[in-house]
Amino acid sequence: MLSTQYRIRLQRICEAIELGESVQLHEMIWAEKLAKVNGHARTMLSQARRKAQNPDMEQDDLDGFLNALDLGDPDPSNHRTGFSSADEIADWFTRDDTDTDEWRKRD
C-alpha cells in the first residue's frame, strides 16, 4: 500500500505524463523505482503512459477497457500486428525474462 505522501507525489507525476509535460529526471527515477516494488504504482504509471499515447481514449472503447484492467504494453511500438509462422507464435508466448525472478514477485 502506498502512503498518502507517495500516492500524491506519484499522481502529480502521472498527470504530467498524461498531459505530455516534462517530468524531472529525479522524479521519474523515483517513480520507476517505486513501480518496481509496488503493483499499484506500476499500474498508475502504465495507465498514464497509455493515456499519453492515446489521448482520445474513451472508457467505453476497447483501449479504455484494456487501460482500466492494465492489460498490454503501453508502448505501441511493442505491439504485434500479425505472425508469419507458427514459430513466431510460439516465440511470442515464451517469456524473455526467465533468468530473472522479477516476474514472479507478488505485491
C-alpha positions in Angstrom: 0.0 0.0 0.0 1.2 3.5 -0.8 1.4 6.1 1.8 -0.6 9.3 1.2 2.5 11.3 0.5 3.9 8.8 -2.0 0.5 8.5 -3.7 0.1 12.2 -4.1 3.6 12.6 -5.5 3.1 9.8 -7.9 -0.3 11.2 -9.0 1.4 14.5 -9.9 4.0 12.7 -12.0 1.3 10.6 -13.7 -0.7 13.7 -14.5 2.3 15.3 -16.1 2.9 12.2 -18.2 -0.7 12.1 -19.3 -0.6 15.8 -20.4 2.7 15.3 -22.2 4.5 17.7 -19.8 8.2 17.2 -18.9 9.0 15.3 -15.7 12.3 15.9 -13.9 14.7 13.1 -14.1 15.0 12.5 -10.4 11.2 12.4 -10.2 11.0 9.8 -13.0 13.7 7.7 -11.4 11.8 7.8 -8.1 8.6 6.7 -9.8 10.2 3.9 -11.7 11.9 2.5 -8.5 8.5 2.7 -6.7 6.8 1.0 -9.6 9.3 -1.9 -9.4 8.3 -2.7 -5.8 4.7 -1.7 -5.7 2.0 -3.0 -8.1 -0.4 -0.1 -7.6 2.4 2.4 -8.6 3.2 0.2 -11.6 -0.4 0.3 -12.7 -0.7 4.1 -12.2 2.4 4.7 -14.4 1.4 2.3 -17.2 -2.1 3.8 -17.3 -0.7 7.3 -17.5 1.6 6.2 -20.4 -1.3 4.7 -22.2 -3.3 7.8 -21.9 -0.4 9.9 -23.1 -0.1 7.6 -26.2 -3.8 7.7 -26.9 -5.3 11.0 -25.5 -8.7 10.3 -27.3 -9.2 7.1 -25.4 -12.7 6.7 -24.0 -13.6 4.5 -21.1 -16.2 2.6 -23.1 -13.9 1.6 -26.0 -11.5 -1.3 -26.2 -8.5 0.9 -25.4 -10.2 2.3 -22.3 -11.2 -1.2 -21.2 -7.6 -2.5 -21.6 -6.3 0.5 -19.8 -8.7 0.1 -16.9 -7.6 -3.5 -16.5 -3.9 -2.6 -17.0 -3.5 -5.1 -19.8 -1.0 -5.0 -22.5 2.1 -2.9 -23.2 1.5 0.9 -23.1 4.2 1.4 -25.8 2.6 0.8 -29.3 6.0 0.1 -30.9 6.0 -3.2 -28.9 2.6 -4.3 -30.2 2.3 -7.3 -32.6 0.1 -6.9 -35.7 0.4 -10.4 -37.0 2.5 -13.6 -37.3 4.1 -15.1 -40.4 4.7 -18.5 -39.0 3.8 -20.9 -36.2 7.3 -20.5 -34.7 6.7 -16.7 -34.3 3.5 -17.5 -32.4 5.4 -19.9 -30.1 8.1 -17.3 -29.5 5.6 -14.7 -28.6 4.2 -16.9 -25.8 7.7 -17.6 -24.4 8.8 -15.4 -21.6 12.0 -13.4 -22.2 12.7 -12.8 -18.6 13.0 -16.3 -17.3 16.5 -15.6 -16.0 15.2 -13.0 -13.5 12.7 -13.6 -10.7 11.1 -10.2 -11.0 8.1 -11.6 -13.0 7.3 -14.0 -10.1 7.2 -11.3 -7.4 3.9 -10.5 -5.8 2.8 -7.3 -4.1 
